[in-house]
Amino acid sequence: MIAPMLVFALMIGIWLAISYVLLEPRRRFLMPPPQDVVRVGLLDPRNFSEIVGALWSTTQVAIVGLAVAIAVGTLVPVAMIQARWIEWSIYPWAVVLQTIPILGIVPLIGFWFQFGFSSRVLVCVLISLFPIITNTLFGLKSSDQAHHDLFTLQRASRIQRLLKLQLPGALPAIVSGWRIAAGLSVVGAIVGDFFFRQGDPGIGRLIDDYRARLQSEQLFAAVALSSLLGLVVFWGFGLLGTLLVGSWHESHRTTE
């Protein structure tokens, strides 16, 4: 913990230097000092409850979107690994999906599916789906050929080969894809909040309101809590990976 805390202290020092040295008092709203952010954005009960309420709305969208992405992003590679023609047919379109500028199609999603909860979930799915597909497919293809030969000698069925060889061996890669998608789902939920302003206001909508009103202390506090949400989700899937994979794979071993 020492090294990250030293970096954190360094960043706070740079922040204070910018606020008090580089910025004049009349322009200090561009980067308010951290103690003002804590006092106004987090310790003020009204502001804190407003930010937490919006963050909870965004969290619900991110969790639902991530769950849908995990389900689709796991089933599609399983289908790909069973038949090469499925991979040849679907994988290029998964790459295309990753290259589409999400900010460009978000307004179209609103036109097609209205501007509520389902549209925000769909944005999360579109942003977080590709890492799950690619990591899962890579993991399923990484099984040792000697193990495949052993299963062939034992006349194992496709389902037995999938459940007892390919999926267990792919778990580290699958969990890595989940961890990447977890952070992206939070980003997708916030992006959706910016555009879809119906229903419960999310943290993205609140950030946009703070920007318009030049409430920089609340804005910095909302951004900080949004980052904390992404870290919590990322760490949560890291813990899940440790529980699923255990210590048998090098990606989850404790190193000194």
Buried (B, 14 or more C-beta within 10 A) or exposed (E): EEEEEEEEEEEEEEBBEBBEEEBEEEEBBEBBBBEBBBBBBBEBEEBBEBBEBBBEBBBBBBBBBBBBBBEEBBEBBBEBBBEEEBBEEBBEEBEEBBEEEBEEBBEEBBEEBEBBBBBBBBBBBBBBBBBBBBBBBBBBBEBEEEBBEEBEEEEBEEEEBBEEBBBBBBBBBBBBBBBBBBBBBBBBBBBBBBBBBEBBBBBBBBBBBBEEEEBBBBBBBBBBBBEEBBEEBBEEBBEBBBEBBEEEBEEBEEEE
